[in-house]
Amino acid sequence: MLNGFVKVAAATPDIQVADCDFNSDEIVRSMKKAASEGAKILVFPELVITGYTCSDLFLQEPLLTGALSALAKIIKASRGLDMLVTVGLPVTKNGKLYNVAALLLNGKLLAMIPKRYIPNYSEFYEARHFAPAPEYLMYFGISDVPYDIRDEFEGILSDVERYSGSASKGSICVPFYNKLVLENVNMPGLAIGVEICEDLWTHNPPSGNLAAAGATVIVNPSASDETTGKSYYRKNLVAMQSARLVSAYIYADAGEGESTTDLIFAAHNMIAENGTMLAESERFKNGMITTEIDIGRLVADRRRMNTYETIEAKALGMLYSSDNSESFANAAREEGYVKFAFAFKNLETPELTRFVDPHPFVPSDEAARASRCSEIINMQALGLKKRIVHTHAKTVTIGVSGGLDSTLALLVAKRAFELAGLPAEGIVAVTMPCFGTTDRTYNNAVKLIKEIGATFREVRINDAVLQHFKDIGHDEAVKDVTYENCQARERTQVIMDIAGETGGFVVGTGDLSELALGWATYNGDHMSMYGVNASIPKTLVRYLVAYFADIYDNLREVLLDILDTPVSPELLPPVNGEIVQKTEDKIGPYELHDFFLYYVMRFGFMPTKIFTLAKKAFVEPGTYDEDTIVKWLKNFYSRFFAQQFKRSCLPDGPKVGSIAVSPRGDLRMPSDAVKALWMQDIENIEL
């Protein structure tokens, strides 16, 4: 939890209809199992203490009394578990029967949340028994418990006394209200709201306003019967509600054990986080699912969304406190959203079991990846097409090196010309061999240009660069940054002048990863008139090029060889014809830097948390060790801060994903910002 993670669970225990003793035993067994696995939040299905399918037995006093007695037993069994548990049962209040979710923690009942929407259509007949949640704040106290079992509730209601002139046994109470958010005081951002089954399926689910009132976790005790195809709709509903609310959503469904007189229940449990399904149970099989939800991620997303409207919720103090009588008295029968604070006794960082994708920019599913690649390429091409049409350009000019980035830019240009109905000859592809160019990359560049039908130009820049060395008094034997940058700037000059000569503009090839790290020569390959790869990270560039290899047979051989070529600026002379200047040896693995970039830009996480995620993604599979991750994490932050000045004047380029570094888009950052706070946090990493 110290890294923003909290372990949660959804459980469907074995039950027997109307057998509250049996059901409570199974509930307690599941509670102990969840606690042993480190869960801090556990959700059971709707009306789990009695069973959802009791029908008219809900009007029988023995069942209602038995349910409350079983609840008392469950609450007492929760002592020492330090886990917030949600269980469903029928509860009578003011002469009405409500379908309620009871929340309990460490041997105390914290609150009762009644169901808002009561379905009474098709196979549902809940309105025959239950009333919808009241519109105003009420309380459940000892006086609401049948006299015969009041002793069972001694000491298990939260220690809050509602002001009534004098403290008495009858004044001990808990909130009975559905517009309630429980906020954890030990973990900023962890706040819980409850809706019950049908509430989610309506046009205006209570969870919308609960999230606006601060809830980052929505729990849903449900009894959703199974019909053919319903599971797909249910899954999409849960995932999309979590996305719409920027929340976690824990859905616990009734299962085997319910009456099969007319209905079947499949125990379809789900845990979603902002549109992503983190865990899902096997249907038609009772059991428990667990995972960790990232509260920090949810808070970060809400923080940056200025359109995420909030609702002011009245704060009523902290449960377990005895000094809140005044606030309780003032809130009695008030409408609106209210918050209560609660606390776990122990804070600990759970061991991550959830999947952490080492390549967050690249879909792992092959079909999804192909679809995403097609979409991205079309977005890049449409952006370039618009620029060509708007400027009435006769040509576009691209410097083609035989490397990944220029290959992708050339292929995108080809697609843009097709969309614009223009001949490929309008793409002026220029090779500019110099000191570090190898036969392999040169031949691949030439072959690629000719295969796609672009106009081929070759300008050898050796002599021009040597002349420049003489002009500035640089010793060509000194192969330093000047030696390298002179080549990069000469190439940019060449293609810009050719663009002017041919009535066009220069298409930039630099990618997102290079821009983040500043791995570009200022006013060299850093500059163009339109950068089609500006928001494409290096790890994704590879898959986009591979996608073209899959769809164009005539390009397959050359593209596969380009993919197999080490990433290099080729600015230093080769040895025995082989590339000696390998980018990742110098600045680190791109897959690590892209991983860091995603969490830095998308969520603004602390470096220590990014390291925790990187361990799960890379150390456990054996890809990198912890020392390597820390080394390149430091390098990332150092370069990211030092190189902002290059990003402050980027050329135009289309944003195609969730992250970009354009000063006109996602990143408005001062060039003189100091990295000290970030580096200090890295020093807190324990290896």
N, C-alpha and C positions, 0 to 999 in steps of 0.2 A: 504493500500500500504506500510505502514511502516513495515509490517511483510512480505513483498514480494508479497502480493496479489493485484491483480487489477481486478475489475469487468468489464466484457465484455458482449456484446450482439450481436446477429445476428437477423435481422428483415426482414420479407417479408411483405411489406404494400400492401393494395389493390391498384391496378393501373388500368388505362384504356390506351389502346394502342394509342400512339401518342398524348395523352392529358397531356402535360407537366404541365399545371397549376393544374389539378386535382392531378397528381402524386406528385408534389412538396408539395401540402397541406398535403397529406397522409404521405409523408416522414417527414415533419416537425412535424406532430402529433406523429409519432413513435419516433422521436428524443427527444421530450419533455418527453415522457413516459420513455424512457431509462434513460434519465438524472435524472428523479424523482426517479428512482430505484438505482441510484448511479453508473451507467455505466460510464466508462472512455473511452472505445473503443466500437464503434458501426459500424457494417458492413451491408450494403444493397446489394441487388442483382446486377448483371451485367446489365448495360444499364437501370437501374430502372427508371431514369427520363423520358425516352421515352417509355420504354417497349422494351424487347429484340426482339419481333416478328414484328417489323415495316417493315422488308424486304426492298424493293426498296424505301420506304419512307425515308430511311436514306440518300438518294441522293437529297432530297428536302430541299431547303434552309429554308423554314418556320419551319420545324422540328428542324433543326440544330440550328437556331437562337433561337427558343423557348426553346431548351434544355439548352443553355447557360444562357438565361434569368432566367429560373427556377433555375439553379445552383446558380446564384447570389442571388435569393430570399432565397434559402436554407442556403447559407452561412451567410446572414444577420440574419436569424432566429436562427443561432447557437450561436449568441453573448450571453455570460454569461453562456453557458451550460458546459463549461470546459470539453469537451468530443471530442475525435478525431473521426470523422465520415468519412466513406468511401461510396461514392455514384458513380454509373456508368452512363455514358452518352457518346454520340458520339461527338468527337471534331476534327475540321479541323486544320491542322498544315502544313505549307509549301506545300499546294495544295493536301495533302493526308488526308484521313479520318481515324481516329483512334478510337478504342474501348477503352475507358479510365475509370480508377478509379480516382476520384477526392478526395483528402484528405483535410478536413477542420477542423478548431478548433477555437472556440471563435470568430466567425465572420471574420475569415481569411481563404483564400485558401492557403494551404501549398504546395501542389504538385499535379501533374497529372502523373499517371502511365499508360502508354499504354500497351495493351495486346501483348504478345510476339508471341504466336502461334495462327494462324487464321484457324480454321477448315473449310474444304471445301469438305466433304465427307458425304455419307449417307444423313441424313436429314439436314446437315449443309451447308450453302452457304455464310459464312461470308466473304470469299475472294472476293465475288462480290461487297462488299461495303468497307471493311476495309483493311488497310495496317498493316503489323506487326510492332512491336515497333522498332524504329530506334536503330542503334548500338552505337550511340554516344549521349552525353548529349546535350539536347536542352532545351529551356525555353518557357514557355507560358506567354505572356504578353498582355498588353492592345492592342497592334497592331494586336493581333490574334483574337480580339473580333470585330464582325461586328460594324461598326461605329454607327449605330442607337441605339445600346444598351450599348455603352461604359460607359455612365454615371452610369449605374447600377453596374459597377465594380469599381467605385470610392471607394477607401479605403478598399477593401476586398481582394486584392492580398497581399500576405505577404510582409512586409515592407523591402524588399531586393532590392537594386538597382544594376543592372549589369553595370559595368563600360563601358561607351560609349563616353568618352571624356567630357561629361557634363550630369548632372542629368536632366532627362526629364520625362514627363509623360509616354512616350513610353518605357522607360527603366525598369519600374517596372515589375517584372516577378516572376514566380515560376518555379521550375525544371519540365521538361517534359521528363521523363526517367524511364525505368523499372528496372534499376540496382541501385536502390535507397533504402537506409535504413534510416528510421526516428528514431532517438535515443532520449529518454527522459532524460533530464538533472537532473530531480528531483529524479529519481528512477533508480539507477544503475542496468543494466541488461535488462531494458525494451526498446526494439528496435523492430521496425515494418517493415516488408517487405510485398509487395503486388504481388500476381499473380492472374490471372483472368481465371476462368473456365477451358478451354481447356489446359491452361498452366500446370495444375496439372496432366492431363491425358497423357502427353507425356513421352517419354523415358528420358528426361532431364528437369524436371520442374525447372523453374527459382528459386523456393523456396530453392533448394539445395544450390546454390551459395549465395542467400540472407542470409540464415542461417549462412553459412561460413563467410559472411561479417559482421555478428554480430546480425542479426535479431533473436529474441527469440519468436516473435509472427508473424505468417503469416496470413494475411487476404485474403480471396478469395471471391470476388463478382462473383457470378456464375448464369448461366441460363442453368441448366442441365435438359433437358427434361426427362420425365419419360417413361420408358418402363418396361415390366415385368422382375423382377429380378434385375434391374439396381440399385435399392436402396442398396442392399446388397454389391454390388461391390463398389459403391460410398462410403458407410460407411467405408468399409475396407481400401479403398484408402486414405481417410482423416485420419483415425486412424494411419495407417502405415506410412504415410508421416510425421505425427507429431512425431512418434517414431523414424523414420530414422533421422530426423533433430534435435531431442531432443528439440522440440519447442511446443508452443501452436499453434493451427490451428483453425481459425474462418471462417466457411463456410456459406455464405448466399445465398440462392437459390431462383430463380424466382418461382412464384406461380400463384394462381388464379388471373385472370385479363389479363394475356397474351392471345394472339390470339390462338384459338383452331382450326384454319384452318387445320393444319396438326399435331400439337403437343400438349401435355399436360405437365404442370409443377406442381410439387408437393410441393413446398416450404419446401424442405428437408434441414433444417438448422442444423448445427452441430458445437459443440465446443469440440475440443479434446486437450489433453495435454500428450505429450510423450507416445502415444499409448493408452491412456485411454480416452474413450468417456465420457466427463463430462456432456454434455447436448445434447439432440437431440429432434427436434420438431416432432410433429405428422404430418405425411404427408397429403397432400391435404387439408391443413388448414393454411391460412395465419396467421401470428402472430410473436411473438418475444420470443426468449429464452435468458436467462441470467445465468451467473455463474461467479465464480471467478477463475482466473488462477493464478498459483503459480510461479511467475518469479524466486523467490529464489530457488525453486526446480529445475527448468530448468538450472539455472546458476550453481548450485551445481553438477548436472549430467555432464554438459559440462566440468566443471573444473577438474573432476577426470578422464575424458576420454582423454588420451593423443593421441588417434588416431582421435580426432575430429579436423580435419584440418580447418584452417581459411584462409580467403582471405583478403589481405590488402585493405582497402577502404579509398579513399581520403576524408578527412574531409573538408567540405566547410563551417564551421561555424554554427551559430545558426539562424534559421528563426526568424523573427521579429527584427533582428539586422540590423542596417544601416551601419555597418562598414566592410561588407564583400565584397565590390565591387572588391577588388583585387583578392580574391580567386575565385569569380565568373568569372572574366575575364580570369584567368589562366586556369579555368576548361572548358571554352567554347569549345564545340565540342570534348572534350576528351572522350576516351572510358574507360571502367573499372567501378568498383563499387564506389559509393560515399555515404557519410553519411551527413545528416543534423540533427541538434539538435532542439528539440522543448521542450516546457515546459507546464505542467499543472499549473494552478494558485493555486490550492488547493491540498494538500496531506492529505489523510485520510485512515484509515484502514477500509475496507468495512466489513460489517457484513457477516460472512460466511454463504452461503446457500448451498454450495457444500457439498457432502457427505464426511465425514471423517470416515474411517473404524476404529472402535475400536480394530479390530484384523487384522492388516495389513498382517500378515503372513498366514492367513487362508481365503480362498475364501468363500464368503458368500453364493454363489449359491451351492445348495446341489450336483447337478450333477458335477459341476466344482470342488467342493471339493473332491468328490470321485475319480475323474480322477487325481487330483493333488496328493492325498494320494497314489494312486497306483503307480504313477510315482516316488514319493519320496522314497517309500519303495523299489522299484526296484533299484533305484540309490544306496541306502544304501547297499542293498544286493549284488549288483554287485561289489561295492568297497570291501566288506568283502570277497566275493568269490575270487577276484583277489589276495588278501593278503593270503588267505588260499592256493590257487594253487601255488603262487610264493614261499612261504616258505615251501611247502610240509608238511604243518601241518597235524598231524593226528587228532587233536581235536581243539576246541576252548573252553575256560573256561569263564563262566559268573557268577558273583555273583547276585543271584536273591532274591530280598527282598519282593516281592509282591507289590511294588510301580510301578508308571507309567514308569519311565525311564528304569528300568531293564526289565520290561515286554516288552517294545518296542524292546530293544536290543535282547532279547531272540527270539521274533517273527521274527525279521530281520535275525538273525542267522539261524533260521529254513528255511526261504526263500533262503538264500545264499547256504545252504547245498542242497536244492532242485535244484537250478541252477547248482551247481557243480556235481550233480548226486551222492551225498554222503548220507549215512544213518544218520538220526537224532541222533543216539546214539553217534555220534562224538561230539555233543554239551554237554559239561560237565557243568551242571547247579548246582550251589552250594548255599545252604541256610546256613546262619551263624547266628543263633539266639544269641541274647545277652540281656542286661538289658532292652532295650526299645522295644523289639519285642513283638507284640501283636498276639494273636491267629488268628485274622482276616487276617493279612498280611502273617503270616506264612502259614496258610492253603491255602490261595490263591496262594502263591508261589509254594507250593508242588503240588497242583492240576494242575496248569498251566504247570509245568515241565513234569508231567506224561502224560498229555493230548497231548502234542506235541511230545512225544516219546524221549525226551532228557535223558541222563544219569543223574540220581539224586544222588547228594552227600550232606550230611549234616555234618557240622562241628560247634559244639557249642563252642563259643569262650569265654564264661564267665570266665572259670578258667585261660585261657591264659592272659586275660586282667587284672584279679585280680593279677596274678603273676607279670605282668608288673608294676602295681601300686606299688607293694612291692619293685620291683627292682629300681624304680625311686623315691621311698619315697613319693608317692601321696596318700593322704587320700581318700579312696573310697567314703566317705560320702560327699566330696566336689565335687559337680556335675558341674564342670566348663568346660572350653574349653578343658582342658587336659583330663578330664573324657570322653568327646565326641570323641576327635581326636584319642585317644588310640584305641578306638573300630574301627574307620574307617581305621586306618593304619594296625591293626591286620587283618581285613578282606582282605585288599589288599595283604598282605603277604601270607595269606592262598591261595587265588585263583592263585597268581603267582606261588607259589610252586606246586600247583596241576597242573597248566598248564605245568610246567617243567616236572613233573612226568609223564604226559600223552602225552607228545610230541606235545604240542600245544602252544597257546598264549592266553592272556587275552583280551577279548572284553570289552572295556569301556562302561559305561552306562550314563555318565554325559551329560547333554544337553546344548544348547547354552545359555539359560537364566542363568543357574547356573555358566557357565564360565564367562559371562558378569558381574555377581554380585560377583564372587569369592566365591560362596556358595559351596565350595568343600574343603576337607581336603588336604592340600599340601602333595604330595606323599602318599596320601591315595586314596580315590575314585577319586582324581584328575588325577591319573596315570593309564595307561594301555598300551597295545601294539597296539591297534587300536580302536578308539572311533567312533562308528557308529552313535551316536546321536550328534556329536560335533557341527553340524550346524542346529540342530532342536530346535527351541524355545519351551518353555514349553506349550504355548497355542496350538501349533501345535501337540505336543506329544499326547495330549488328543485325538485329532481327528484321528491321525494315529492308536492309540489303538482302538478307536471306529470303525474305518474302518475294522480292523481285526475281531471285534465282529460281524460286519454285514456279513462278508463273510465266517466265520467258525462257524457253528452252535454248534459244540462240545465245543467251547471256549467262546461262547457268555455269559453264566452265570457268569463265573469267571472274564471275562474281564469287564463286566458291574459293578461288585462289586469293582474291582480294580479302575475303573474310579470314583466310588462313595466314595472311601477312601480318607480322607484328606492327602494332601501332607505333608510328614514328614520324617526326617532322622531316626526317632525312636532310638535316642541315650539316651533318658531319660526314666526312668521307667514309665510304664502306670499307670493310676489310675482307679481302678475297671475294669481293662481289656481294657480301652479305651486310645487312643492316646492323649497325653497331649502336645506334642511338635509339633505344627503346623507351618510349614515353613512360610506361608504367614502372620502369626501373628508377626513373627520376622522381616522379611525383606520386607514385603509388597506384595500386589496382583501381581501375575505374569502377568496378563493381562495389568496392568499399566506398569510394567517394560519392557515387550515385546514391548509395544507401544513406550516407550521412546527409547529403544534400536534401533528400526527400524529407527527412525528419526535422532538419533545421528550417527549411523553408515552409513546409506544410503545417508544422505544429509548433515550431519554436521551442522544442524540448531542451532541457538541460543536457549538456554533454554526457553526464553520468547516466542519464536515462537512455540516451542514444547508444552508449556503450553496452548497457544491459540488453537492449534489443539486438545489437550486433552480435553479442555473445550467443544469443539464442539462434540467430540466423546463420552464423558462420563458424563459431567455435564447436558447437555440438555436432554439426556435420563433419567437422575436421578440415574445413576449408582454410581457416586462418587461426592462429593462436591469439591469446589476449594481448600479448606484447605488440604484435603486429597491428592489431586494431587500434590500440592506443597511439602507436607511433604515427599512423596515417590520419587518425582523428586530430591530433595536434597539427599535423601538416595541413589538413583541410581548413581548420579555423585560421591558421596563420595566412594561408593564401587567400582565403575568402575575404578576410578583412583587408589585407594589403592591396588587393587587386580591384577594389570597388571602383576606382577611378576609370577603369576600362569599361565597366558596365554602365557608367553614368552617361556615356555618349554612344550607346549601341545604335546601329542602323535598325530600320524597321524589320519586323519579321513576325510571322503568325504564332500566336500562342495556341498550342494544340492539346496540352495536357493541363494538369492541376497546378503546375509550377512553371514559372518563367522568371527571368532576372532582368527584364527590361525596366528601365526607369519610368516608362510610361504605363507599366502594368503592375507586376507583383512585388517589385523591390524598389522602394525609395529609401536608400540607405546613404548616410553621409560617408564620403570617401575618407574622412579623417577619424572614423570611429575607432576606439581602442578595444582590443580583444581581451584585456586583462581578466574580466569577470568570467569569460568562457574558459580561458586557460586555467584559472584558479579552480574551477569546478572539475576540470580534467584531473587536476592533482589530487582530488578526493577519491579517484578510482582506486580501489584496492585490488591488486593482482594476486 
